[in-house]
Amino acid sequence: MNRCRGLSLIELMIAMALGLAVSLGIVAVFTSTSNSRQAQEQLARLQEEGRFAIAQIRDDLSMAGAQYCNSSGGAAHASAAGPYLDGLRRPTVYASDPNVLMGALSDVSTRWNGAYPSPPSEPYSLPSFLMMRGYDCTVSTCTPVEPSNKRNTNGFSIPVMGKGVDSRVIGASVLTVRYLNASGGWAIMPEGSARGSTLFSHADDSVTVRLNPLPGEPKASDVKDDTPLMMLADCSGAQIFAVTGMGNSTLTSTGANFAQPHVFQNMAAPKLFSVSRDMRTVTYYLRVVNNGDGMGHTTGALMRRVNGGLSSQGGVGEEIARGVERLDFKYGVQQADGTLRYYTAEQVDSSTRADCPAVPVPIPGSSDRGCLWGSVGVIEVDLLMSGQNPLYSLMPDELAYSYAADGIFTPAAPTADDRKVTPLQQGFPLPVLRREFTAVVAVRNANP
């Protein structure tokens, strides 16, 4: 008689246990591989965003203070430290209403009077604080002032700090720089030329410009809504003055000037610029945005705003990169002896005439507050980039990061006591990868 053969209950249980162990091992390997892949993808995206953000900031900061042709002139002199330093060359402002100049520039957080000069009553050199101004921010406040007009009557229209979407990221600094868009404006040709715009003087010393745009130059009608303030510049100097006739082909300097601008013979490649359009204002700040994971988490976005975002003056407001949680600047100021010293925004802004070289046309009675903004030769930029989407499998050592602006140079926990601001204070999730990006930008148009 044949006997039935099969597995006993014990053998079946052993087989099932072995199979389960193998399956758990496979799942563990798969989970580990998946977590590692997610972390690598997050790190790769973080690095790509960080490099792009730094490159964009570097391009604008290196142009800070740029004028037409160059920003310095006069006889160079040897400094105590050795290098030769050029003399100052700043535009001379002839427009008699100082508020017209302020209105022609975007993102201005200073006004005449108070700590700054009283409204000038005669021609003056363009102040340094109108070419650059930074704001260092902590969890609760910014110095030298809060730049938002919601918290400061002299501020401008960027969001206030907060955790909500569209707020400004808590603890992130703000920087505004200005430079002349040398590719804008109209080339001035000799009187009698068949092509191009021409300039001539009247018996009362007033100046008229007849616009005849060359290819690529704006039409007269393109600037009809611009502030009636023009800059006549060549490779030796620049003059800012009020005009009438905006939107027409003939612009004439008016009585709204302390004195009429000077037309020199043999000007080197002269051009005429619209101040509100061609004096490019670029402001960098961080805005809170939804990270898109469907869980309501937020992250920071680096914002670049040109000319206040006003399209009528060639302005734009654009998001450069996401995952930016911190933004900090240090300002390298060139001293009179040629050496470089780093300052905070408050220290630069508190400078007075005693700290700076004399300007060509000083404002009578002014201490020239903020004059060291014109002496900033190097700007150090610190960015903290995050992976944006939480990865709950990250270990404590993977969450650690360094950030020089906090004085933390070796990786530490996100909640370390030494941090000036933590992700939790900003409303950002903790379990993401974070990396610091640093750049030192030489301001090639520094004009100390």
C-alpha positions in Angstrom: 0.0 0.0 0.0 1.4 3.4 -1.1 1.8 5.9 1.8 1.0 9.7 1.2 3.9 12.0 1.6 3.9 15.8 2.2 5.0 18.6 4.5 4.4 18.5 8.2 3.0 21.5 9.9 6.3 22.2 11.5 8.1 22.1 8.1 5.5 24.4 6.6 5.9 26.9 9.4 9.7 26.9 9.0 9.3 27.5 5.3 6.9 30.3 5.8 9.3 31.9 8.4 12.2 31.7 6.0 10.2 33.1 3.2 9.0 36.0 5.4 12.6 36.7 6.5 13.7 36.8 2.9 10.8 39.1 2.0 11.5 41.4 4.9 15.1 41.6 3.8 14.0 42.5 0.2 11.7 45.1 1.5 14.4 46.6 3.8 16.8 46.7 0.9 14.2 48.3 -1.4 13.2 50.9 1.3 16.9 51.7 2.0 17.6 52.0 -1.7 14.5 54.2 -2.2 15.4 56.5 0.7 18.9 56.8 -0.6 17.6 57.6 -4.1 15.3 60.3 -2.7 18.0 61.8 -0.7 20.4 61.9 -3.7 17.7 63.4 -5.9 17.0 66.0 -3.3 20.7 66.9 -2.9 21.2 67.1 -6.6 18.2 69.5 -7.0 19.4 71.5 -4.0 22.8 71.9 -5.5 21.5 72.9 -8.9 19.2 75.5 -7.4 21.9 76.9 -5.2 24.5 77.3 -8.0 21.9 79.1 -10.2 20.9 81.4 -7.3 24.5 82.3 -6.5 25.3 83.0 -10.2 22.3 85.3 -10.6 23.1 87.3 -7.4 26.8 87.6 -8.5 25.8 89.1 -11.8 23.8 91.9 -10.2 26.0 92.6 -7.2 29.1 92.9 -9.4 27.4 95.7 -11.3 26.4 97.7 -8.2 27.0 101.4 -8.6 27.9 101.1 -12.3 27.7 104.3 -14.3 28.2 104.8 -18.0 31.6 103.8 -19.3 33.1 103.6 -15.8 32.6 104.8 -12.3 35.8 106.5 -11.3 38.1 109.0 -12.7 40.6 111.7 -11.9 44.2 111.3 -10.8 44.8 108.0 -9.1 46.9 108.2 -5.9 48.9 105.6 -4.1 47.2 104.4 -0.8 49.1 103.6 2.4 48.6 99.9 1.7 50.1 100.1 -1.8 47.3 99.9 -4.4 46.5 103.0 -6.4 43.0 104.4 -5.9 41.0 106.4 -8.4 39.3 109.6 -7.5 35.6 109.9 -7.0 33.2 110.3 -10.0 29.5 110.6 -9.1 26.7 112.1 -11.1 25.9 115.7 -10.3 22.2 116.4 -9.7 20.9 119.7 -11.0 17.1 118.9 -10.5 15.9 121.4 -7.9 13.1 119.2 -6.4 15.0 116.4 -4.5 11.8 114.4 -4.2 11.6 114.1 -8.0 14.9 112.1 -7.8 13.6 109.9 -5.0 10.4 109.3 -7.0 12.4 108.3 -10.1 14.2 105.5 -8.2 12.5 102.3 -7.1 12.7 100.6 -3.7 14.0 103.6 -1.8 13.8 103.4 2.0 15.4 106.7 2.9 14.0 110.2 2.7 15.5 113.7 3.1 15.7 115.1 6.6 16.2 113.2 9.9 19.5 111.2 10.0 19.9 111.8 6.3 20.6 115.2 4.6 18.0 117.9 4.4 16.7 118.6 0.9 19.5 120.2 -1.0 19.2 123.8 -2.2 22.0 123.7 -4.8 23.6 121.1 -7.1 24.9 118.0 -5.3 26.6 114.7 -5.9 24.3 111.6 -6.0 24.4 110.2 -2.5 26.0 106.8 -1.9 22.9 105.4 -0.1 21.0 105.8 -3.3 23.3 103.3 -5.1 23.2 100.5 -2.6 21.4 99.8 0.7 21.3 96.5 2.7 19.1 95.3 5.6 20.2 92.7 8.1 17.3 90.8 9.6 16.8 88.7 12.7 13.7 86.8 13.9 12.0 90.0 15.0 13.5 93.0 13.3 15.8 94.4 10.6 18.6 97.0 10.7 19.2 99.7 9.8 15.4 99.8 9.2 12.6 97.5 8.2 12.4 97.8 4.4 8.7 97.0 4.1 6.3 99.9 3.8 3.9 98.0 6.0 6.2 98.4 9.0 8.1 101.5 8.0 6.6 104.7 6.5 9.8 105.1 4.4 9.8 101.5 3.2 8.9 100.0 -0.1 6.4 97.4 -1.3 7.9 94.1 -0.3 6.1 91.7 2.1 6.6 91.9 5.9 8.3 88.9 7.6 6.0 86.0 8.6 5.4 82.3 8.2 2.4 82.5 5.8 2.6 82.0 2.1 3.6 85.3 0.3 5.2 86.7 3.5 8.9 87.6 3.6 11.0 84.8 5.1 11.8 85.4 8.7 15.4 86.3 9.4 16.4 86.6 5.8 18.3 89.8 4.8 17.4 92.2 1.9 19.7 94.0 -0.4 19.0 96.7 -3.0 21.6 97.8 -5.6 21.4 100.2 -8.4 23.4 100.6 -11.6 23.0 102.3 -14.9 21.8 100.1 -17.8 24.5 101.3 -20.3 22.7 99.6 -23.2 19.6 101.8 -22.7 19.1 105.5 -23.6 20.0 107.3 -26.8 23.4 107.9 -28.3 24.1 111.6 -28.8 25.6 112.4 -32.2 27.3 115.7 -33.3 24.9 118.5 -34.3 24.0 118.2 -37.9 24.3 114.4 -38.1 21.9 112.7 -40.3 21.4 109.8 -37.9 20.9 109.7 -34.2 19.9 112.1 -31.5 21.5 115.6 -31.2 22.0 118.0 -28.4 22.5 121.8 -28.4 22.5 124.7 -26.0 20.4 127.9 -26.0 21.5 131.5 -25.1 20.0 131.0 -21.7 22.2 127.9 -21.2 19.2 125.6 -21.3 19.7 122.4 -23.3 17.6 120.7 -25.9 17.8 117.1 -27.1 16.1 116.1 -30.3 15.5 112.4 -30.2 16.0 110.5 -33.4 16.4 106.9 -32.1 18.9 104.6 -33.7 17.9 100.9 -34.2 17.3 99.3 -30.9 16.9 102.5 -29.0 13.5 103.4 -27.4 11.0 105.6 -29.2 10.2 108.9 -27.7 6.6 107.7 -27.0 8.0 104.7 -25.0 9.1 107.0 -22.2 6.1 109.2 -21.9 5.2 107.9 -18.5 8.7 108.0 -17.1 9.7 110.6 -14.5 10.8 113.8 -16.4 14.4 113.4 -15.2 17.3 112.7 -17.6 21.0 111.8 -17.2 23.5 113.1 -19.7 26.7 111.0 -19.4 29.9 110.4 -21.2 33.1 108.6 -20.2 34.2 111.4 -17.9 31.1 112.4 -15.9 27.3 112.5 -15.6 24.6 115.1 -15.0 21.0 114.6 -13.8 18.5 117.3 -14.7 14.8 117.9 -15.1 13.2 118.2 -18.6 9.9 119.0 -20.3 8.5 117.2 -23.3 8.5 113.6 -22.1 6.9 111.4 -24.8 7.9 113.9 -27.5 10.9 114.0 -29.8 12.2 117.2 -28.2 13.3 117.3 -24.6 14.4 120.6 -23.0 16.0 121.3 -19.6 13.6 123.4 -17.6 13.5 126.0 -14.8 13.1 123.1 -12.4 16.9 122.9 -12.0 19.3 124.6 -9.7 21.5 125.3 -12.7 21.5 124.2 -16.3 23.5 121.1 -17.2 26.9 121.8 -18.9 27.5 120.8 -22.5 31.1 120.2 -23.0 33.0 120.1 -26.3 34.4 116.8 -27.4 32.4 114.7 -25.0 33.5 111.0 -25.2 30.7 108.9 -26.6 27.8 110.8 -24.8 24.5 109.2 -24.2 21.2 110.4 -22.7 19.3 108.2 -20.2 15.9 108.2 -18.6 16.7 108.0 -14.9 13.5 106.1 -13.8 14.0 103.5 -16.7 17.7 103.2 -17.2 18.9 103.5 -13.6 18.2 99.9 -12.8 17.2 99.0 -9.3 17.5 95.4 -8.3 16.2 94.1 -4.9 16.8 90.6 -3.5 14.7 89.1 -0.8 13.1 85.7 0.2 9.4 85.0 -0.1 7.5 82.2 1.6 5.9 79.8 -1.0 4.0 76.5 -0.8 6.5 73.6 -1.5 3.9 71.7 -3.5 3.9 68.4 -1.6 0.2 68.6 -0.8 0.8 68.6 2.9 0.8 72.4 3.4 4.5 72.7 4.0 6.3 75.9 2.9 9.8 76.8 1.7 11.6 80.0 0.7 12.0 81.4 -2.8 14.7 83.8 -3.9 13.0 86.9 -5.4 14.7 89.3 -7.8 12.8 92.5 -8.3 13.8 95.0 -11.0 12.6 98.7 -10.9 10.0 97.9 -8.4 8.4 95.3 -10.7 6.8 98.1 -12.7 6.5 97.0 -16.3 6.0 100.6 -17.5 9.6 101.3 -16.5 11.1 98.0 -17.7 10.6 96.4 -14.3 10.0 92.7 -13.5 9.5 90.6 -10.4 10.7 87.1 -10.8 11.3 84.0 -8.7 14.9 82.8 -9.2 15.2 79.7 -7.1 13.2 77.7 -4.5 14.4 76.0 -1.4 16.3 79.2 -0.1 15.8 79.5 3.6 18.5 81.9 4.6 20.1 84.9 2.8 22.8 87.0 4.5 25.3 89.6 3.3 28.6 91.0 4.7 30.0 94.2 3.2 33.7 94.6 2.5 34.5 98.3 2.7 37.7 99.6 1.1 39.4 101.8 3.6 41.3 105.0 2.8 44.6 103.2 3.1 43.5 100.6 0.5 42.7 97.8 3.1 39.4 95.9 3.2 37.2 95.6 6.3 33.9 93.7 6.6 30.9 95.6 8.1 27.3 94.9 8.8 24.6 96.9 7.0 24.0 98.9 10.1 27.7 99.9 10.4 27.8 100.9 6.7 24.6 102.9 7.0 25.8 104.7 10.1 28.9 106.1 8.4 29.4 109.8 8.0 31.7 112.2 6.2 34.5 111.5 8.7 34.6 107.9 7.5 34.6 108.6 3.8 36.5 110.5 1.1 35.1 113.9 0.2 32.6 113.9 -2.6 33.0 116.2 -5.6 29.9 118.4 -4.9 28.9 117.9 -1.2 25.4 118.8 0.1 25.9 121.9 2.4 25.5 121.0 6.1 25.2 117.3 5.4 27.2 114.7 7.3 27.0 112.5 4.2 25.3 109.7 6.2 25.6 106.3 4.6 28.6 107.4 2.5 30.4 104.0 2.9 27.8 102.4 0.7 29.9 103.8 -2.1 33.0 102.2 -0.7 31.7 98.7 -0.7 34.2 96.8 -2.8 33.3 93.2 -1.9 30.1 91.6 -0.9 30.0 88.2 0.8 26.8 86.2 0.1 25.6 83.3 2.2 22.6 81.2 1.1 21.1 78.2 2.9 19.4 75.9 0.5 17.0 73.1 1.6 15.6 70.1 -0.1 12.0 71.5 0.4 10.1 68.2 0.7 10.4 66.3 4.1 12.3 63.0 4.1 11.5 61.4 7.5 14.1 58.7 7.0 17.0 61.1 7.4 19.3 60.5 10.3 20.4 63.3 12.7 23.9 63.5 11.1 22.2 64.0 7.7 20.1 66.9 9.1 23.1 68.7 10.4 24.5 71.6 8.5 26.9 74.5 8.8 26.1 78.2 8.2 28.9 80.8 8.4 26.5 83.7 9.1 25.5 82.0 12.4 29.2 81.4 13.3 28.6 77.7 12.8 31.4 76.3 10.7 31.0 72.5 11.4 27.7 70.7 10.9 25.2 71.2 13.7 21.6 70.3 14.3 18.9 72.6 12.8 17.8 73.6 16.2 21.3 74.3 17.6 21.3 77.1 20.2 23.9 79.1 18.3 21.7 79.6 15.3 20.4 83.1 14.8 17.2 81.7 13.3 16.0 78.1 13.0 13.8 76.4 10.4 11.1 76.0 13.1 11.1 79.7 13.7 10.6 80.3 10.0 7.8 77.7 9.8 9.8 75.3 7.6 9.9 71.5 8.1 13.0 70.0 9.8 13.6 66.7 8.0 15.1 68.0 4.8 18.7 68.2 3.6 20.3 71.6 3.9 23.5 72.9 2.5 25.3 76.3 2.6 26.4 78.2 -0.5 28.8 81.1 -0.3 30.2 83.5 -2.8 32.5 86.5 -2.5 31.5 89.1 -5.2 33.9 91.8 -6.2 32.0 95.0 -6.9 33.9 96.0 -10.1 32.4 99.5 -10.1 33.3 100.3 -6.4 33.9 104.0 -6.2 35.4 104.7 -2.7 
